[in-house]
Amino acid sequence: MDFSKKLYFLISKNKLTQEEFAKKVNTRQQVVSRWLSGIKPSSKSIAKIAEALSTTPEELLSEKESVNQIHSMKKEIKFLRKEVELLKKQIIKNKKK
């Protein structure tokens, strides 16, 4: 997983908005948006990002997914599938009315 995808995943996992995350790392939301679009931050920013997301700079920069990340992604996919099924049922129920 590349840096921008990993950053997006970790921000989401921590249930933060881009603005909330920007405040945690003492930067602007526009800067976070650039990082999410693929522009890599400075080494100093990498350290702040890692600390804010309770990880290490090495983990952030690694192209490999950790076991914890894979497990979290699987849980998120499972949750989203359940949500989709509930929404489908609700739509069908509303159509019958």
TACOR-V438382 format. One record per helix or strand. SS is the DSSP state (~ for helix, > for strand). FROM is the first residue (numbers start at 0). LEN is the number of residues. Records with the same first field share a line. If there is no record, write none. Layout:
SS = FROM-LEN / FROM-LEN
This chain:
~ = 2-11 / 17-7 / 28-8 / 42-10 / 56-5 / 66-30
